[in-house]
Amino acid sequence: MAVTLQVRQRGTLTLPAKLRAKYKIEEGDVFTLIDLDGVLVLSPRVSIVPKLVGEIERLREASGQTVEDLIKGLDEQRERIHQERTADA
């Protein structure tokens, strides 16, 4: 797919709505512009952490667990790992 973009005031480019929807591009998303000797490649720079946080929160809510439940589970897992490591030593 080829799309024609026009550089506007202050260097602004507008991506077509269909592409924004297709690739779930939202306001504030960050991109990397790579210059391959005159061929410009625009690539989304995806920060995985906020997306992971959102997914974990969605799963937590769907399962009915509280943040305290998650912390308790982490504490229990840490204790199991500690016991396994000290038993092997």
N, C-alpha and C positions, 0 to 999 in steps of 0.2 A: 504494500500500500504506500503510495506517495501522497504526501500532503504538502501544500504550499502554505508557508507561514510568512507573515510580514513583521519586520522589526518595527515596533512602534516607539513612542516616546520613552526615553530613558532605557532603551534596549529591551523592552517588554515583548515577549512572544506569547500568543494565546494558543493553547492546544485545543483542537476541536472537541466539542462535548462528547462525541462518540468515542474518541480515543480515551478521554478522561474516564468515561464510564467503563469502557472495556478493561482498562488497566487499573481501575479504582484509584485514580489520581485525585487527591484532594488538595484544597488550598493549604499551603504551608509545606507540602511535600518537597523534598530536596532532591536535586538532580546533579549528576556529574556530566560535564561537557568535555568530551575527549576530542582533541584536534589530531586527526590522522593525516597530516600534511595537506590540509585543505578540505578534507572530508570530516564533517563534524558529526559526532555521535552523541546523542543525548540519552543518558541512562538514569533511571530512577535510583536513588541512593536510599535503599530501604533500611530503616532502623528497626531491627527485629524486636528490640526490648519492649517498646510500647505495645506492639502487636501481641507479643507473648503475654504481657501483663493483662491485656484485655481478654485474651483467650482463657488464661488461668482464672480470671475473675468470673467469666461467663460459666466455666465448668464448675467453679466453686458454688456459685449461686444455683445452678441447675441441680447439683447434688445435695443442696441444703446444708452444706458445711459452713461453719463460721471461720473467721480468720484464726480464732483461738484453736479450733479443731486442727487446722493446718499446722499451726505452730507446735501443738502437742504431738502430731504425727511426725514432724521433723525431729523433735526432741527424742521420740521413741526410736526413730531410725538411726539417729546419731549414737544412741546408747547401744543399739544392736551392733553397729559397725565397730564401736569401741570394744565391746565384749569379744567380737570375732578377732580383732587384731591382737588383743591382749592374750587370748586363748592360744593363738598361734605362736606367740613369742616365747 
